[in-house]
Amino acid sequence: MDWQGQKLSELLMQIMLVAFGIIGFISGYALGSFQTMLYVYAAGVVLTSLVTIPDWPFFNRHPRNWLDPSEVEKQPKPQNSNTTSKKKASKK
């Protein structure tokens, strides 16, 4: 899953859970059944999990191109900065 896919998955999860929460509340209120509300919301959680957890192909639309190991060796290495850190004197 790429970065954009993670963002899409998170957005879908939030929208679906809120929607099923609202649908569950309305159906439970209309029928006067707390059990119905829980079943509708639980079904929504299961459906949301099936949509957002697996790595579906539509989550991989923007793949990242990684450097080949031989290309990495050609790149300049970062310089080490030898800065000394000063500690604050503690007041007692």
C-alpha positions in Angstrom: 0.0 0.0 0.0 1.4 3.4 -1.0 1.1 6.7 0.9 -1.9 7.8 -1.1 -3.5 4.4 -0.6 -3.0 4.7 3.2 -4.6 8.1 3.1 -7.6 6.8 1.1 -7.9 3.8 3.4 -8.0 6.0 6.5 -10.6 8.3 4.9 -12.8 5.4 3.9 -12.5 3.9 7.3 -13.6 7.1 9.0 -16.5 7.8 6.6 -17.8 4.2 6.8 -17.6 3.9 10.5 -19.4 7.2 11.1 -22.0 6.3 8.4 -22.7 2.9 10.0 -22.9 4.5 13.4 -25.5 6.9 12.2 -27.4 4.2 10.3 -27.2 1.9 13.4 -28.5 4.6 15.7 -31.4 5.5 13.5 -32.4 1.9 12.9 -32.1 1.1 16.6 -34.1 4.2 17.6 -36.8 3.6 14.9 -37.2 -0.1 16.0 -36.7 0.6 19.6 -34.0 -2.1 19.8 -30.6 -1.6 21.2 -29.7 -5.1 19.9 -30.5 -4.1 16.3 -28.4 -1.0 16.6 -25.4 -3.1 17.8 -25.9 -5.6 15.0 -26.0 -2.9 12.3 -22.9 -1.2 13.7 -21.1 -4.5 14.1 -21.9 -5.4 10.5 -20.6 -2.0 9.5 -17.3 -2.6 11.4 -16.9 -6.0 9.6 -17.6 -4.5 6.2 -15.3 -1.5 6.9 -12.5 -4.0 7.9 -13.0 -6.0 4.7 -12.7 -2.8 2.6 -9.9 -1.1 4.3 -7.5 -3.7 5.8 -6.6 -5.9 2.8 -4.1 -4.4 0.3 -6.5 -4.0 -2.6 -5.1 -2.9 -6.0 -6.8 0.5 -5.8 -4.7 1.3 -2.8 -1.5 0.9 -5.0 -2.1 3.5 -7.7 1.0 5.7 -6.8 3.9 3.3 -6.2 7.2 4.7 -5.0 10.3 4.0 -7.0 13.1 2.8 -4.8 16.8 3.3 -5.6 18.7 0.3 -6.9 21.5 -0.7 -4.4 24.1 0.0 -7.0 22.8 3.6 -7.4 22.9 4.2 -3.6 26.6 3.5 -3.6 27.1 6.2 -6.3 25.4 8.9 -4.2 27.5 11.1 -1.9 27.4 10.2 1.7 26.1 12.8 4.2 28.7 14.7 6.1 28.9 14.2 9.9 28.5 17.4 11.7 30.7 17.6 14.8 28.7 20.0 16.8 29.1 20.0 20.5 26.0 20.1 22.6 26.0 22.3 25.7 24.1 21.1 28.6 22.2 23.7 30.8 23.4 23.9 34.3 20.7 22.7 36.6 19.6 25.1 39.3 19.2 23.6 42.8 
